[in-house]
Amino acid sequence: MLLSNHLHDSNHQPPQTWKCPQTHYLAAFDKRWYSQLLHIQSEINFLTHSFYREQKMTSVMLPITTGSISSPMGLGSDSLPVQVEIAGRPTYLADSMQFMLEYALRYCPNGVFYMMPSFRGENADQRHLCQFYHSEAEICGSLSDVMGLVNSYLHYLVEGISPLIKQFGQENGFDTSHLDHFIALSKNIPSIRFSEAVRQLNYAPEFVEKHEAGFYILTNAGERQLITDFKGPVWVTHMPSLSVPFYQADDLDDEYSLSADLLMGIGETVGCGQRHDSAEHVLNAMARREVAAEDYEWYVEMRKVRPLQTSGFGMGIERFILWLMNHNDIRDCQLVPRFNQVNFLP
C-alpha cells in the first residue's frame, strides 16, 4: 500500500502546531492527534517488551552519551554526529547504541534490545528528525537470522496495534488496508538484492545515484518506486560495501555487504546487518573507509577477547508510526519536538 500524498479532510488531522515553536505546547492541548499519538507510542512500547520477553531476550539500559559513534566521518556514514561537552570533556550524544548492544550481548547471548532516543546532526524535514526513538536489538547469528527476527517483530506489532490504528483511521479519514496486507504477508516480506534492484530500476537517475567513490545508492524516489513495484514493504539486501558503515560485514567479496534495509511507507524504516566476526576484519573495513582506528580501539579489542558472530537492527519508531498512520510528514509524530537550532517550549 502506497503512502498517501495527503490525508482526507477531518477535524482530527495533524495540526502541524510545531510550525510555531513557542506556542506549540499550548496549541497541542486541543488537538486529538497528539493524544492518539501517545496511545500509539504506548502500545508500541508495551508490545515490544512483550515480544522480546517471549523471545527470552534481555532489555538493557544504556547511557545516551558515547565516545564511539556508529556514524563516523568517512565512507559509509549517512548522518552527522552530535558532539557535546559535559564537565569540560567532549563526548557525543548517541546516534545509536548498537556498539553497546554488541557489548551487552556477550553477557546475554539469547539477545538484547532497547528503546531509547537517538540524536542526529541534520536538520529536520518531512523524512528526518533530529531526535527520534530507536528500537534496536542484537542477536547471535547471521543477516538471515536478524531479518527473520525483524519480520516476526513487525508482524507482532502490526497484529497487536491494528485495532487501535483502524479506529483512528475511521476517525481521521485515512486508509488502513496496508495493515491487513502486511499481516497477510505472514512474516514473509519479499526481498531483492541491491544489484538486482538497481537493474530493475534501469539505473534511472531519479531512482539511482552514483557516488563519487564509484558505488550506486538508491534515492528516496527509488525506494518508493520499489515499494510500488512490490505493492508494499520490501527488503533490499546486500548493499555496496562502501555505502554502509565499517561495522557491517562483507559478503563473499568486498563489493557487497551483509546488510539490508526494509522499505515501507516513506522509505527505509529498518536497517540491519551482520557484524564482522574478527578484529582483523574490523580494522580492514575501517582502513577502507578512512575511519580512525584509535577511536574504536575498545571495539576491536572486544573481538580479540570475546569473539562472537552477531547481527542486529535498528528501527526508527516515528517512521514506523508514520507508516501505521499512512501519513507523509514525520514532524507530526512527536508530542514535544526537538529540531536543531530551534528553541521549542517546553
VOPAGU-2260 file (C-alpha; in pm, 1 decimal, decimal comma):
REM VOPAGU-2260
SITE   aa  ch    i         X         Y         Z
SITE  MET   A    0       0,0       0,0       0,0
SITE  LEU   A    1     149,5     330,6    -108,7
SITE  LEU   A    2     179,5     626,3     121,0
SITE  SER   A    3     -91,9     884,9      61,9
SITE  ASN   A    4      19,8    1224,2     -64,7
SITE  HIS   A    5    -232,9    1385,8     167,2
SITE  LEU   A    6    -493,5    1288,6     421,7
SITE  HIS   A    7    -869,3    1320,4     395,7
SITE  ASP   A    8   -1007,0    1645,7     537,9
SITE  SER   A    9   -1101,3    1598,2     902,9
SITE  ASN   A   10   -1106,4    1787,2    1229,1
SITE  HIS   A   11    -865,3    1529,1    1365,9
SITE  GLN   A   12    -587,5    1575,3    1110,4
SITE  PRO   A   13    -231,9    1657,4    1220,9
SITE  PRO   A   14    -242,4    2027,0    1312,0
SITE  GLN   A   15     130,4    2093,0    1248,8
SITE  THR   A   16     143,9    2320,3    1550,7
SITE  TRP   A   17     521,1    2250,5    1555,8
SITE  LYS   A   18     548,6    2527,3    1294,0
SITE  CYS   A   19     516,2    2770,8    1589,2
SITE  PRO   A   20     785,7    2651,9    1833,5
SITE  GLN   A   21     695,2    2895,2    2113,5
SITE  THR   A   22     323,2    2812,3    2124,6
SITE  HIS   A   23     312,2    2451,0    2003,7
SITE  TYR   A   24     283,9    2307,2    2354,6
SITE  LEU   A   25     -28,2    2513,7    2428,7
SITE  ALA   A   26    -196,9    2472,9    2090,1
SITE  ALA   A   27    -143,4    2094,8    2104,2
SITE  PHE   A   28    -367,5    2060,0    2412,4
SITE  ASP   A   29    -681,2    2084,2    2199,5
SITE  LYS   A   30    -560,4    1858,7    1916,3
SITE  ARG   A   31    -676,7    1497,7    1932,3
SITE  TRP   A   32    -391,9    1395,7    1700,5
SITE  TYR   A   33    -143,2    1417,5    1987,0
SITE  SER   A   34    -341,8    1210,7    2234,2
SITE  GLN   A   35    -373,6     945,3    1962,9
SITE  LEU   A   36      -0,3     962,6    1905,2
SITE  LEU   A   37      70,8     897,5    2272,8
SITE  HIS   A   38    -157,8     593,0    2273,0
SITE  ILE   A   39      25,6     453,5    1969,2
SITE  GLN   A   40     366,8     511,0    2130,0
SITE  SER   A   41     249,1     341,8    2448,7
SITE  GLU   A   42     117,1      39,6    2260,6
SITE  ILE   A   43     438,9       0,6    2061,4
SITE  ASN   A   44     637,6      14,7    2385,5
SITE  PHE   A   45     419,7    -247,0    2554,2
SITE  LEU   A   46     413,3    -480,2    2252,1
SITE  THR   A   47     789,9    -453,2    2201,0
SITE  HIS   A   48     865,9    -565,8    2554,9
SITE  SER   A   49     603,2    -838,2    2532,3
SITE  PHE   A   50     751,2    -972,0    2207,2
SITE  TYR   A   51    1107,8    -984,9    2335,3
SITE  ARG   A   52    1000,8   -1144,4    2662,0
SITE  GLU   A   53     850,8   -1425,4    2454,4
SITE  GLN   A   54    1185,4   -1449,3    2270,3
SITE  LYS   A   55    1364,5   -1467,2    2609,0
SITE  MET   A   56    1573,8   -1163,8    2511,3
SITE  THR   A   57    1705,1    -915,0    2766,0
SITE  SER   A   58    1610,8    -548,0    2791,7
SITE  VAL   A   59    1918,2    -333,9    2865,0
SITE  MET   A   60    1950,7      20,2    2998,0
SITE  LEU   A   61    2230,5     215,8    2834,3
SITE  PRO   A   62    2375,0     569,4    2850,8
SITE  ILE   A   63    2283,8     829,0    2588,9
SITE  THR   A   64    2644,6     950,5    2560,5
SITE  THR   A   65    2921,7     768,0    2380,8
SITE  GLY   A   66    3276,9     813,6    2264,2
SITE  SER   A   67    3216,8     568,9    1978,7
SITE  ILE   A   68    2957,2     695,3    1733,8
SITE  SER   A   69    2814,0     447,3    1483,8
SITE  SER   A   70    2816,0     707,8    1204,9
SITE  PRO   A   71    3181,4     816,8    1194,5
SITE  MET   A   72    3311,8    1050,7     929,2
SITE  GLY   A   73    3422,1     870,1     615,7
SITE  LEU   A   74    3264,2     642,5     358,5
SITE  GLY   A   75    2954,6     457,0     473,8
SITE  SER   A   76    2829,2     728,7     706,5
SITE  ASP   A   77    2484,4     868,3     634,0
SITE  SER   A   78    2433,6    1105,8     927,3
SITE  LEU   A   79    2610,0    1373,6    1128,6
SITE  PRO   A   80    2703,3    1309,2    1492,6
SITE  VAL   A   81    2605,7    1548,3    1771,7
SITE  GLN   A   82    2903,9    1648,2    1984,3
SITE  VAL   A   83    2853,7    1795,9    2330,1
SITE  GLU   A   84    3072,4    1889,9    2625,3
SITE  ILE   A   85    2997,0    1762,3    2975,5
SITE  ALA   A   86    3204,8    1894,4    3265,9
SITE  GLY   A   87    3470,0    2011,1    3023,3
SITE  ARG   A   88    3502,8    1680,3    2842,9
SITE  PRO   A   89    3384,8    1634,9    2480,9
SITE  THR   A   90    3159,3    1340,3    2403,0
SITE  TYR   A   91    2875,1    1252,2    2167,1
SITE  LEU   A   92    2504,4    1203,7    2209,2
SITE  ALA   A   93    2420,1     856,3    2086,7
SITE  ASP   A   94    2319,8     825,9    1721,5
SITE  SER   A   95    2265,6     458,0    1801,9
SITE  MET   A   96    2373,4     233,7    2087,2
SITE  GLN   A   97    2442,3     -62,1    1860,0
SITE  PHE   A   98    2802,5     -96,5    1982,4
SITE  MET   A   99    2683,5    -112,9    2342,5
SITE  LEU   A  100    2426,6    -375,9    2242,3
SITE  GLU   A  101    2708,8    -581,0    2090,2
SITE  TYR   A  102    2891,8    -548,4    2421,3
SITE  ALA   A  103    2585,7    -641,4    2629,7
SITE  LEU   A  104    2514,4    -942,8    2406,7
SITE  ARG   A  105    2834,3   -1100,4    2530,5
SITE  TYR   A  106    2669,3   -1119,3    2873,4
SITE  CYS   A  107    2322,8   -1222,2    2749,5
SITE  PRO   A  108    2364,5   -1442,9    2439,3
SITE  ASN   A  109    1988,5   -1500,5    2395,4
SITE  GLY   A  110    1971,1   -1147,3    2256,3
SITE  VAL   A  111    1946,9    -790,8    2385,5
SITE  PHE   A  112    1728,4    -492,0    2295,7
SITE  TYR   A  113    1634,2    -140,5    2399,5
SITE  MET   A  114    1410,7     151,7    2306,8
SITE  MET   A  115    1578,5     485,9    2362,2
SITE  PRO   A  116    1638,0     824,4    2195,8
SITE  SER   A  117    1894,2     883,2    1922,6
SITE  PHE   A  118    2043,1    1214,5    1810,2
SITE  ARG   A  119    2139,5    1329,0    1460,8
SITE  GLY   A  120    2302,6    1649,9    1340,7
SITE  GLU   A  121    2093,6    1704,1    1026,9
SITE  ASN   A  122    1801,8    1945,4    1008,8
SITE  ALA   A  123    1450,6    1808,1    1048,4
SITE  ASP   A  124    1237,0    1770,1     737,2
SITE  GLN   A  125     947,3    1557,8     611,3
SITE  ARG   A  126    1153,7    1238,5     639,8
SITE  HIS   A  127    1405,3    1312,9     915,5
SITE  LEU   A  128    1404,6    1406,1    1282,5
SITE  CYS   A  129    1695,4    1543,0    1484,9
SITE  GLN   A  130    1591,0    1340,5    1788,6
SITE  PHE   A  131    1391,6    1023,7    1749,4
SITE  TYR   A  132    1326,5     693,7    1924,4
SITE  HIS   A  133    1514,4     383,3    1822,0
SITE  SER   A  134    1402,7      24,7    1867,1
SITE  GLU   A  135    1725,9    -172,8    1835,9
SITE  ALA   A  136    1828,8    -531,0    1902,0
SITE  GLU   A  137    2136,2    -750,7    1865,5
SITE  ILE   A  138    2142,8   -1130,2    1846,4
SITE  CYS   A  139    2390,5   -1409,8    1788,9
SITE  GLY   A  140    2357,0   -1516,3    1428,1
SITE  SER   A  141    2360,6   -1410,2    1065,1
SITE  LEU   A  142    2193,7   -1149,3     844,7
SITE  SER   A  143    1923,3   -1402,9     761,7
SITE  ASP   A  144    1861,3   -1460,9    1133,5
SITE  VAL   A  145    1814,7   -1093,3    1215,3
SITE  MET   A  146    1592,1   -1033,2     913,1
SITE  GLY   A  147    1375,3   -1317,8    1040,6
SITE  LEU   A  148    1363,4   -1152,4    1382,6
SITE  VAL   A  149    1254,2    -820,2    1228,1
SITE  ASN   A  150     983,7    -991,2    1021,4
SITE  SER   A  151     845,2   -1160,2    1333,0
SITE  TYR   A  152     874,0    -845,2    1545,6
SITE  LEU   A  153     690,0    -625,0    1297,3
SITE  HIS   A  154     421,2    -888,2    1239,1
SITE  TYR   A  155     369,6    -899,1    1616,2
SITE  LEU   A  156     349,9    -519,6    1638,1
SITE  VAL   A  157     110,3    -477,9    1346,3
SITE  GLU   A  158    -121,0    -756,3    1460,5
SITE  GLY   A  159    -131,6    -611,8    1810,7
SITE  ILE   A  160    -179,5    -247,6    1717,2
SITE  SER   A  161    -408,6    -284,6    1413,9
SITE  PRO   A  162    -737,0    -243,8    1606,7
SITE  LEU   A  163    -617,2      86,4    1752,0
SITE  ILE   A  164    -491,0     219,5    1417,5
SITE  LYS   A  165    -809,4     114,4    1238,1
SITE  GLN   A  166   -1014,8     303,6    1494,9
SITE  PHE   A  167    -802,5     613,1    1439,0
SITE  GLY   A  168    -828,3     558,8    1063,1
SITE  GLN   A  169   -1206,7     576,0    1082,4
SITE  GLU   A  170   -1189,4     893,4    1290,1
SITE  ASN   A  171    -914,2    1061,8    1086,4
SITE  GLY   A  172   -1016,0     954,0     738,7
SITE  PHE   A  173    -709,3     756,5     631,8
SITE  ASP   A  174    -688,6     414,1     468,2
SITE  THR   A  175    -570,1     121,8     685,3
SITE  SER   A  176    -579,8    -160,6     430,2
SITE  HIS   A  177    -198,0    -161,1     428,1
SITE  LEU   A  178    -213,8    -318,5     776,0
SITE  ASP   A  179    -418,7    -613,5     651,0
SITE  HIS   A  180    -179,3    -654,0     358,3
SITE  PHE   A  181     116,5    -662,6     595,5
SITE  ILE   A  182     -45,0    -919,1     825,3
SITE  ALA   A  183    -133,7   -1133,3     521,6
SITE  LEU   A  184     237,7   -1149,8     433,5
SITE  SER   A  185     263,3   -1372,1     742,9
SITE  LYS   A  186     621,9   -1274,0     823,6
SITE  ASN   A  187     730,1   -1338,7     462,1
SITE  ILE   A  188     827,8    -989,0     349,8
SITE  PRO   A  189     967,1   -1002,2      -5,9
SITE  SER   A  190    1331,8    -915,8     -64,5
SITE  ILE   A  191    1556,7    -816,2    -352,1
SITE  ARG   A  192    1934,1    -782,0    -368,1
SITE  PHE   A  193    2060,5    -430,1    -424,7
SITE  SER   A  194    2232,5    -526,2    -750,8
SITE  GLU   A  195    1902,5    -664,1    -883,4
SITE  ALA   A  196    1706,8    -363,0    -757,1
SITE  VAL   A  197    1916,0    -106,8    -946,4
SITE  ARG   A  198    1882,4    -314,1   -1262,4
SITE  GLN   A  199    1506,4    -333,2   -1209,0
SITE  LEU   A  200    1504,4      46,0   -1179,9
SITE  ASN   A  201    1710,7      66,5   -1502,0
SITE  TYR   A  202    1966,5     285,7   -1324,8
SITE  ALA   A  203    1727,4     576,1   -1388,1
SITE  PRO   A  204    1889,8     890,6   -1240,0
SITE  GLU   A  205    1581,7     983,6   -1038,6
SITE  PHE   A  206    1598,3     641,4    -870,4
SITE  VAL   A  207    1970,3     557,9    -859,0
SITE  GLU   A  208    2269,6     783,8    -797,3
SITE  LYS   A  209    2637,7     707,9    -843,9
SITE  HIS   A  210    2860,4     806,3    -553,0
SITE  GLU   A  211    3192,2     972,9    -628,5
SITE  ALA   A  212    3362,0     662,8    -482,9
SITE  GLY   A  213    3209,2     453,3    -760,5
SITE  PHE   A  214    2921,5     267,0    -595,8
SITE  TYR   A  215    2548,1     322,5    -650,5
SITE  ILE   A  216    2287,5     429,3    -394,2
SITE  LEU   A  217    1909,4     439,1    -406,6
SITE  THR   A  218    1739,7     777,6    -391,2
SITE  ASN   A  219    1426,0     818,5    -184,3
SITE  ALA   A  220    1230,4     814,8    -510,3
SITE  GLY   A  221    1398,9     483,7    -591,3
SITE  GLU   A  222    1296,6     341,5    -253,5
SITE  ARG   A  223     936,9     448,6    -308,4
SITE  GLN   A  224     937,7     302,8    -660,0
SITE  LEU   A  225    1043,7     -35,5    -521,3
SITE  ILE   A  226     761,9     -14,9    -265,7
SITE  THR   A  227     527,0      48,9    -557,7
SITE  ASP   A  228     672,0    -239,1    -758,9
SITE  PHE   A  229     630,7    -482,8    -470,1
SITE  LYS   A  230     292,8    -337,3    -367,9
SITE  GLY   A  231     410,9    -281,6     -13,2
SITE  PRO   A  232     710,1    -340,7     217,3
SITE  VAL   A  233    1025,1    -491,4      65,2
SITE  TRP   A  234    1373,6    -575,3     189,2
SITE  VAL   A  235    1669,7    -451,6     -16,6
SITE  THR   A  236    1971,8    -662,3      77,5
SITE  HIS   A  237    2346,7    -672,2      16,2
SITE  MET   A  238    2420,2    -302,1     -23,5
SITE  PRO   A  239    2752,8    -193,6    -175,7
SITE  SER   A  240    3013,7    -237,6      95,5
SITE  LEU   A  241    3143,4     119,0      90,9
SITE  SER   A  242    2790,0     259,5     118,9
SITE  VAL   A  243    2747,2     117,2     470,8
SITE  PRO   A  244    2945,3     182,9     791,7
SITE  PHE   A  245    3260,9     -11,4     874,7
SITE  TYR   A  246    3093,0    -246,5    1122,2
SITE  GLN   A  247    2878,0    -420,4     857,4
SITE  ALA   A  248    3039,0    -744,5     742,8
SITE  ASP   A  249    3124,3    -803,8     377,9
SITE  ASP   A  250    2965,3   -1071,9     163,7
SITE  LEU   A  251    3187,1   -1327,1     -12,0
SITE  ASP   A  252    3385,0   -1045,8    -170,8
SITE  ASP   A  253    3449,8    -684,8     -75,5
SITE  GLU   A  254    3198,2    -536,2    -319,4
SITE  TYR   A  255    2876,0    -602,3    -128,2
SITE  SER   A  256    2786,6    -617,1     239,7
SITE  LEU   A  257    2576,8    -840,3     461,0
SITE  SER   A  258    2324,7    -564,8     524,1
SITE  ALA   A  259    1958,4    -496,4     449,0
SITE  ASP   A  260    1708,5    -210,2     459,5
SITE  LEU   A  261    1335,7    -261,7     499,6
SITE  LEU   A  262    1148,4     -14,3     280,1
SITE  MET   A  263     794,3      77,9     382,3
SITE  GLY   A  264     593,4     398,2     386,0
SITE  ILE   A  265     828,6     687,8     312,9
SITE  GLY   A  266    1127,4     458,1     253,1
SITE  GLU   A  267    1386,7     297,3     477,9
SITE  THR   A  268    1230,0     223,3     817,2
SITE  VAL   A  269    1454,5     -58,5     942,3
SITE  GLY   A  270    1824,6    -110,6     881,3
SITE  CYS   A  271    2005,5    -428,5     978,5
SITE  GLY   A  272    2326,4    -615,3     920,9
SITE  GLN   A  273    2570,1    -885,1    1017,1
SITE  ARG   A  274    2879,7    -768,7    1206,3
SITE  HIS   A  275    3241,7    -856,7    1142,9
SITE  ASP   A  276    3345,2   -1161,0    1342,6
SITE  SER   A  277    3712,7   -1073,7    1386,4
SITE  ALA   A  278    3928,6    -778,7    1485,9
SITE  GLU   A  279    4123,8    -808,5    1160,9
SITE  HIS   A  280    3809,2    -765,9     951,3
SITE  VAL   A  281    3703,9    -458,9    1150,2
SITE  LEU   A  282    4044,9    -296,5    1107,1
SITE  ASN   A  283    4044,6    -364,8     732,4
SITE  ALA   A  284    3695,4    -217,2     699,6
SITE  MET   A  285    3794,3      99,3     887,7
SITE  ALA   A  286    4104,5     142,6     671,8
SITE  ARG   A  287    3897,0     116,0     351,5
SITE  ARG   A  288    3668,6     394,2     478,5
SITE  GLU   A  289    3946,6     607,6     626,6
SITE  VAL   A  290    3799,7     581,4     977,6
SITE  ALA   A  291    4047,2     639,3    1261,8
SITE  ALA   A  292    4108,2     302,1    1428,0
SITE  GLU   A  293    4213,4     460,5    1759,3
SITE  ASP   A  294    3857,9     590,2    1809,1
SITE  TYR   A  295    3732,2     229,5    1820,3
SITE  GLU   A  296    4022,1      55,1    1991,2
SITE  TRP   A  297    3793,6     -95,1    2256,5
SITE  TYR   A  298    3555,6    -229,6    1988,2
SITE  VAL   A  299    3843,5    -410,2    1816,9
SITE  GLU   A  300    3984,2    -538,1    2147,3
SITE  MET   A  301    3642,3    -677,1    2244,1
SITE  ARG   A  302    3657,6    -906,9    1943,0
SITE  LYS   A  303    4001,6   -1030,2    2040,6
SITE  VAL   A  304    3896,7   -1108,6    2397,0
SITE  ARG   A  305    3540,4   -1230,7    2328,4
SITE  PRO   A  306    3484,7   -1318,6    1959,6
SITE  LEU   A  307    3119,4   -1364,7    1865,4
SITE  GLN   A  308    2916,3   -1369,8    1543,6
SITE  THR   A  309    2635,5   -1118,4    1585,7
SITE  SER   A  310    2376,3    -933,5    1379,9
SITE  GLY   A  311    2140,5    -652,5    1470,0
SITE  PHE   A  312    1886,4    -398,8    1354,4
SITE  GLY   A  313    1751,8     -53,8    1427,6
SITE  MET   A  314    1401,7      77,0    1356,3
SITE  GLY   A  315    1300,4     440,0    1369,2
SITE  ILE   A  316     983,6     430,5    1577,9
SITE  GLU   A  317     846,8     755,9    1438,2
SITE  ARG   A  318     897,2     624,7    1083,9
SITE  PHE   A  319     705,4     311,6    1177,2
SITE  ILE   A  320     426,2     525,9    1324,4
SITE  LEU   A  321     423,7     730,5    1004,0
SITE  TRP   A  322     363,6     410,1     807,1
SITE  LEU   A  323      95,9     292,3    1051,6
SITE  MET   A  324     -92,4     622,0    1015,8
SITE  ASN   A  325     -49,7     626,3     636,0
SITE  HIS   A  326      89,7     976,6     673,7
SITE  ASN   A  327     371,6    1162,8     499,8
SITE  ASP   A  328     537,1    1409,7     741,6
SITE  ILE   A  329     741,0    1267,9    1027,1
SITE  ARG   A  330     745,6    1602,6    1208,1
SITE  ASP   A  331     385,0    1530,9    1305,9
SITE  CYS   A  332     497,7    1223,5    1502,2
SITE  GLN   A  333     642,6    1398,0    1809,4
SITE  LEU   A  334     448,8    1544,0    2100,1
SITE  VAL   A  335     749,3    1753,6    2207,8
SITE  PRO   A  336     960,1    1837,3    1900,7
SITE  ARG   A  337    1333,2    1893,1    1910,4
SITE  PHE   A  338    1467,8    2045,4    1590,6
SITE  ASN   A  339    1830,1    2152,0    1567,9
SITE  GLN   A  340    1882,1    2529,2    1603,4
SITE  VAL   A  341    1514,9    2578,1    1700,4
SITE  ASN   A  342    1411,8    2672,5    2055,6
SITE  PHE   A  343    1096,9    2474,8    2134,4
SITE  LEU   A  344     897,0    2520,3    2451,5
SITE  PRO   A  345     892,1    2343,0    2686,5
